[in-house]
Amino acid sequence: MLGAYLPILVLVVIAVLFGLGSVIFSSLIGQKKPSKVKLQPYECGCDPVGSARERFSVKFYLIAMLFILFDIEAVFMYPWAVLFKKLGVFGLIEMGIFIVILFVGYVYVWKKGALEWE
């Protein structure tokens, strides 16, 4: 029974060895010429503005959590779409209820003003 997992184990070992080998090899042969420009923090090609310890608004985290929540709920629709013909009318009604609950949550969040960026 464990023999069935041997190819997976070999693949994991190869992946780990490749990752470690790449890091070690690049650190050994890579150029090491630090300069003031290279040691500065990189921020999308622009000069950094402000401190890295700046506090973010709670709205930022709220929108991020809402995005993850609605994104995960959208992922639940893929298995339903694959089994749509097998589930028949029951599956259609079940997904309809799911979408209605999702829509009610979206309207609630919208009415609360959580999607407004101020």
Secondary structure, DSSP 8 states (H G I E B T S, - for coil): -GGGGHHHHHHHHHHHHHHHHHHHHHHHHS-----TTTTS--BTTB---S-TT----HHHHHHHHHHHHHHHHHHTHHHHHHTHHHHHHHHHHHHHHHHHHHHHHHHHHHHHTTT---
